Amino acid sequence: MKAINIAFKNLSRKKIRTALTVGAVAIAVAVLVSLMGFDAGYQRGLNNDINKLGYHLLVTAKGCPYEAATLMLKGGGGLRYMKEDIYERIVKDPRIDKITPQLVSTAYNQEGPGGRGAFSLYMGIEKSYLELKPWSKFKSGGWFSGNNADEAIMGYEAAEAEQRSVGDKIFVPGIEKVLTVVGIFERNGTQDDGIIFTPLATAQRIFDLPGKLTGIGIKLKDIRSIAKFEEDLYNEPGIQVISLAQVRGTILNLISSARAMASSIALIAIFIAVIGVTNTILMSVFERTREIGVMKALGASAMDIFKIIWMETTLVCVFGGIFGVALAAVGSTIVEHIIRQVLPYTPAGKLVLIKPALLVLSFVATVIMGLIAGTYPALRASLMKPIEAIRSGE
């Protein structure tokens, strides 16, 4: 206890230097916690999004696999089109349990939410779409009155953004078309919340895409037959088959490089923080050489000196760890906002998942880092000879 009091008083002598060192440790810890939280949150959100798709496979036009993955998860992407007769051939396969065609299109609204321009996402669907997503429930209204009706069903967030309710009219910018809102879905935490749905035939007509589709969602009777099903469709011209495993792998591979770079930066920051702590304590030892010599001359043992210096380093890292985990916990919302602005696809839900176990682990790692960083300065101080220390400090 006496060593702690002496160590704390020694650190208080140079308040600014100590504060800067603690701040460097805190920033390094906050960066590390945020990155680990992002990795856990992103993977959990991605898995949730995939599980809520309702189908095992998505057939799209040939193109970039990332665009296809984004189309599968977000409802947007490259917007490449394929002929509808492909659906007519695939639907006959006896291995299919449920299947639904989709046509995605966008329209730019110059008077978007908040007075800023924004793209509205439209998706042409058939009743089979709901069969693949039985959790999709209507908050109000219901299904379309006809397969070619000028009507729309809005996702929860799309309706909230445009302040629409059942019976309202929505204008499709750029094509001079007005649709009547006949239903609004409940919030379900998927990409559907931000989409405006129309009958498939209506979407093909108003967007001038007759006989075109952007995707075909498929759920098989036996998930173990996915590989054989994909292989059988391999030679079908103009299409590619994207499975859930491919989607997950494609997106995680795309962010792995950025995550590796960010992790490297975090490790460098921690390394610099360790050097900074060691340097700060070492400077403190040099400045107090005469004082240490006097303490040893008055009977302080080498272990007493070692414990005091080691305790100073530990206190710096303890305070840095406390402030670091607090900064990460408080700033996770800001970090999440930045990530959503930078990454082209981010899953729904909490993106930076910081659990208590992660905070405790990071704090313990910081304390261990302090013990390691303080070993050399403490050892150097403890080995000083009293007479030489007093003379060199004069």
Protein Blocks (a to p, Z undefined) as FASTA:
>chain_A
ZZmmmmmmmmmmmmmlmmmmmmmmmmmmmmmmmmmmmmmmmmmmmmmmmmmnopabdcdd
eddfklmmmmmmnopajopacdfklmmmmmmpmkbmbdcdddddddddfkbghhiacddd
dddddfklmmmmmmbccfbgcddfbfkbccddddfklmmmnopaehiacddehjlpacdd
fbdcddehiaklmpccddfklmmmmnopghiafbdcdddfblklmmmmmmmmmmpghiac
ddfklmmmmmmmmmmmmmmmmmmmmmmmmmmmmmmmmmmmmmmmmmmmmmmmmmmmnopa
fklmmmmmmmmmmmmmmmmmmmmmmmmmmmmmmmmmmmmmmpmbdcedjfbdcdfklmmm
mmmmmmmmmmmmmmmmmmmmmmpcfklmmmmmZZ
